[in-house]
Amino acid sequence: MIFTMPATIARRTRWIRSALFAISTAPCGLHAQTATPPALRFDAASVRPNHTAGCRGRWNFSASHRTVTAENAPLLRIVSRAYNLTDDRVSGPAWLDSECYDITAKAAGDVTDHDLMAMLKELLKDRFHLVAHRELDETPVLALMVNEGGSKMHAYGYKVSVPSSNGGILFMARHLPDLCERIGKVTGRPVIDKTGLDGDYMIVLTYLPFGSTNSDPSDPASDIFSAVRDQLGLRLQSQRGVVDVLKIESVDKVPTEN
């Protein structure tokens, strides 16, 4: 006896086989596209305004060993560190540099410094309701480069004598981005690090403000350009460049409760 499958059942069977074949041969990436990795967040975080010093005096910011710590740090500085920018590349309300905060935030498990900054971004969004976006701007810049004679900076930990400011300004730092930030504030231009140097240094710089009546062209600290060249073995060169800037659309002055 020959059994003949009804036409409707045969069509349905062919359709099921085709569907199963399509599913079995679909690329694995199809499932991965629908999965969004969760945002990195701290396991515990304390954020408090600091009014004791009136946002003046010594401040501190560090990120290491699964912990981010800020003491009497202006919100501008916290935001710029989170986005790996210098202060002059962050645009927002004027009070960003005059409101200071203490932050202690700890991550669970092994995390990289890059992960800590990603967590800090989420903390700023959660506690300060920060809304910001990045843009590329073409603008006059200063390129920081090693001078012909080579760098005069010593590795961090090297004992250096701190010179007298002699009525000028004494600046000390450990990292080149901090030096770029200071030069940018003094000159009014973004500074791009093109030294090719990496690591921690004993950066000690004395300079006189532009237009100072005490300025002497023969003095190594006559202005910040000469000071950078003569004291650090670096030089500044005017260029045009494209810089990455962060533009803040909105941010709260008072953080949410811990």
C-alpha positions, 0 to 999 in steps of 0.5 A: 500500500502506498501512503500519500501525505496530504498537501497541506501537511507536506507544505507545513513539514517543508516549512518547519524543516526550512525554519530549523535549517535556518536557525541551525546555520545562523551566525553566532553573532546574531545572538551577541548583538542583542546582549548589551554588557552591563555598565561598570559600577562601584560596589560602594561609594561615598560622595560628599560636598567639601565646604571646609576649605572653600574649594581652596588649598590642597586637593587630591585625586587618585585611582588605584587598588580598586579605589577612587579617592578625591579630597577637596577636589573641584568637580571640574577636576573629577570630571576631567579625570574620569574622561581622561581630559585636561581641565581646559577641555571640559566646558560647563557651568562656571561653578564647576571649578569652585565647588569641591567634593570628597569621594571614596568609591571602591570596586569589587574584584580585580579591575583595571584603572580604565575600569575605575574611570568607567565606574567613575563616569557612571557614578557622576551620572548617578549622583550628579545626573551628569549629561555630557557629550564629546566633540572634536574642535580644531583650534590653535594648540601648543605641542609639548615636545622634548628639546634638542638637549633632551629631557631634564626631568628626573624619575619620581622619587628622585631627591630634588631641591625645590627652588625659591619662587622669588615672587613667581609661581612654583608648580610641582607635579608628578604626571605630564598631563598635569603639566599640560593642564597648567601650561594650558591655563597660563597660556589659554591654549590646549596643550598636546603632549608629544614628548613620547615620555611615559611614567612618573616624574619629579616635575618642578617648575618656577615661572613668572606670570606674563607681563610681570614687572619682575620679568627679566629675559635673562632669568630662566623663569622669565615666562613659562615658555622659557621655564619649560625649556630651561628647567625641564628640557622641553619646548612648546611649539604653536600648532593647529590641531584637533582636540577632544573636548567634553561639553556638559549639557547639565549637572547637579551641584548637590549630589544625591544621598549616599 
